[in-house]
Amino acid sequence: MRKTTFMFWCCALMIAGGCRRPVQAKEARLWEPVEWEFENLTCVGNPFDLVARAAFIHEPTGRRIETELFYEGGRTWKLRFTGTETGPWRFATASDDPELNGLTGGVDVLPNPGVAGFVTNLGGKWGRLGTGEAFVPQLVMYYDPIELARDPARIDADIQEFLVEHGFNGFHIAVLCRWFDLDKTRSDELPADPNPDPRTFDVLEVLLEKVHAAGGMVHIWAWGDEQRRMTPVRWGLNGQVDQRLQRYICARWGPLPGWSMGYGFDLQEWVRPEDLRQWHAYMHEHLGWPHLLGGRAPDLEQIYEGLDYSSYQQHRPTYDTYVKGIEQFPDKPTFFEDRFRVRVNVYPDKDYDFEMTRRGLWHSTMAGGAANIWGNLLDPRPDGMSQPYPNKEQIRTWSE
């Protein structure tokens, strides 16, 4: 049971006693977020450290979802919610801040036929709530967030190119230290006590929402490697700065369906099992909705076995390697979480060509469904995005 449960019972008693502040009731569709906006004139101190919680209850079943409000900027806080069942939901908030305490409201969630919900573990496979169908994430490398910010309209064309014409079913993006400043990737470029940068979230939310609406998913690398200072090591893993960010991610993105998250890359160089355990537990304590969290390890090992999917760093895995990776943790989805890139003489022992890409798509699918990240960098772009594949009709055959 979450430590906030007692607080919410107190809030419920207060509301029953008549000390409540109703807000506008809303209507939404299943698996699609709805949001409320509140003005707060009384916040003292760092607004990103203000905690305001909300408990939603599904009236027909009593199902409960707990989440938090998040700071948008200026004097604005927002509350987001996504219904996992149709029918009426009611909510109440609890906070030490009087402006955000005792807010009550509701949302009527309507059917939304054919729309998938959150990415989940479906009998050891990658699956989606709502459809009850397993799928194999075959993802393509996407832009650096700063490049996406300069031209967010490109997302629609990229969905057409890569999800429709190539047959991939999602994108992969690395955030790194842009969590704290959209313009920075390294921790040594940032202040000693940074806050989350809402600009980064604004940009990536457009991607998450559009890809989900197209039936796809986005896999996020939270961090990079410490050698390039693309991690929160400077402030302490799971320390105050890190957990402030984790809470913010959960409040803003917990209600958004269609994404999963890996902790980063080269984790064996800077992460301990206990670091991953604490991150995983804290995130799920605050997320409210199901999202798969993982962290890759070298070879066919795991740094911490308590994550939501098994993840491996492998170079050119064969069909047998995919089978072995899946069978090691058959109760979890599997991800071969390197980036399989078409390049020439960059890393000759790991780079792919087009034929190897086509074969890898089939091998990972037929072996039982292991996720992968693909990219055509034969003519590398400065924005980190994969080029289209020249044989996209062949690429698409794995999904037909």
Secondary structure, 3 states (H helix, E strand, C coil): CCCCHHHHHHHHHHHHCCCCEECCCEEEECCCEEEEEEECCCCCCCHHHCCEEEEEEECCCCCEEEEECEEEECCEEEEEEECCCCEEEEEEEEECCCCCCCEEEEEEEECCCCCCCCEEEECCEEEECCCCEECCCEEEECCCHHHHHHCCCHHHHHHHHHHHHCCCCEEEEECHHHHCCCCCCCHHHCCCCCCCCHHHHHHHHHHHHHHHHCCCEEEEECCCCHHHCCCCHHHCCCCHHHHHHHHHHHHHHCCCCCEEEECCCCHHHCCCHHHHHHHHHHHHHHHCCCCCEECCEECCCCCCCCCCCEEEECCCCCHHHHHHHHHHCCCCCEEEEEEEEECCCCCCCCCECHHHHHHHHHHHHHCCCEEEEEEECCCCCCCCCCCCCCCHHHHHHHHC
